[in-house]
Each structure stands twice: as C-alpha cells, then as structure tokens.
C-alpha cells in the first residue's frame, strides 16, 4: 500500500525539487501534456514515443471486458507497458455493466 510518506520518498528520488502538476488519486503526475486515448493508435510503441516527447500520462487503447474474461491474448498486448511510461491508464469497456464491476 502506498501512503503519503512513500510517495514523498518516491518523489524525492525520481524527480528532486519538483512538485507534481496534479494528482490522480494518490498518483503524482509531473507535467500537463496528456496523451489522449486513441483506439488503434495508443499502443505501446506509440505511447513510448509520446512519453519521450513530453507526455506526462498515457491511456491504453480500448479493451473490451469480454475479451479479458475470455482469456484472449489480445488484451495483454494492449495492456503492455514499461515502468518508465508510468502513469498509464487502461481503458476497459463492455456491453454488460456487471462484467466490468
């Protein structure tokens, strides 16, 4: 569990003397350029390039919950990211709200 003290230590080690631009719950985001979610484009290579060009946060492509529950290998490709890309937001959608919960 990450608490405020842990975040403070991480902030000091990763980005000394810089405050987050904003927070998403307990996740600090450094910068205000956010990569918009784009289905069919927001794959790992594209997100990595955008991160290198200044994106402070990225969104994955859309992943249908039924594909995840079917244990298809397709969602794993869309969920792939590397540590330096954090924070990353994953987009999950579906036709049945009960499956998303």
C-alpha positions in Angstrom: 0.0 0.0 0.0 1.3 3.4 -1.0 0.9 6.1 1.6 1.8 9.8 1.5 5.2 9.2 3.1 6.1 6.6 0.5 5.0 8.9 -2.3 7.1 11.7 -0.8 10.2 9.5 -0.8 9.5 8.3 -4.4 9.0 11.9 -5.5 12.3 13.0 -4.0 14.2 10.0 -5.6 12.6 10.3 -9.0 12.1 14.0 -9.5 14.1 16.0 -7.0 12.8 19.5 -6.1 9.8 19.3 -8.5 6.2 19.1 -7.3 3.6 17.2 -9.3 1.4 19.2 -11.6 -1.6 17.3 -10.3 -2.6 14.0 -8.7 -4.9 11.2 -9.9 -6.0 9.9 -6.5 -2.6 9.0 -4.9 -0.6 9.0 -8.2 1.5 12.1 -8.9 1.6 13.4 -12.5 4.5 15.6 -13.5 3.6 17.8 -16.4 0.4 18.8 -18.1 0.7 17.2 -21.6 -1.5 14.1 -21.6 -1.7 11.6 -24.4 -5.3 11.3 -25.4 -6.8 7.8 -25.8 -6.9 6.8 -29.4 -8.2 3.3 -30.2 -6.0 1.7 -32.8 -3.1 4.1 -32.1 -2.3 4.2 -28.4 -0.2 1.0 -28.4 3.0 0.6 -26.5 5.4 1.9 -29.2 3.3 5.0 -29.9 2.9 5.7 -26.1 6.7 5.3 -25.6 7.4 7.8 -28.4 4.9 10.3 -26.9 6.4 9.8 -23.5 9.8 10.6 -24.8 8.4 13.8 -26.4 6.9 15.0 -23.1 3.6 13.2 -22.5 3.2 13.1 -18.7 0.5 10.4 -18.7 -0.9 8.0 -21.3 -4.0 6.0 -22.0 -4.1 2.5 -23.5 -6.3 1.5 -26.4 -9.8 0.4 -25.6 -10.0 -3.2 -24.3 -13.4 -5.0 -24.2 -14.1 -6.7 -20.9 -15.4 -9.8 -22.6 -12.0 -10.3 -24.3 -10.3 -10.1 -20.9 -12.6 -12.6 -19.3 -12.3 -15.0 -22.3 -8.5 -15.1 -21.5 -7.7 -14.0 -25.0 -4.1 -13.0 -25.6 -5.1 -9.8 -27.4 -5.7 -7.7 -24.3 -2.3 -8.5 -22.9 -0.7 -6.8 -26.0 -2.8 -3.7 -25.4 -2.0 -3.6 -21.6 1.8 -3.9 -22.1 3.8 -1.0 -20.8 7.3 -0.4 -19.4 8.0 1.2 -16.0 9.3 4.5 -17.4 5.9 5.0 -19.1 4.0 5.4 -15.8 1.5 6.6 -15.1 -0.6 4.7 -17.6 -4.4 4.5 -17.6 -6.1 1.4 -19.0 -9.4 1.7 -20.8 -11.9 -1.1 -20.3 -15.3 -1.1 -21.8 -18.2 -3.6 -22.3 -21.9 -4.1 -23.1 -22.7 -5.6 -19.7 -22.0 -3.3 -16.7 -22.0 -6.3 -14.3 -18.9 -7.7 -16.1 -17.0 -4.5 -15.6 -17.5 -4.5 -11.8 
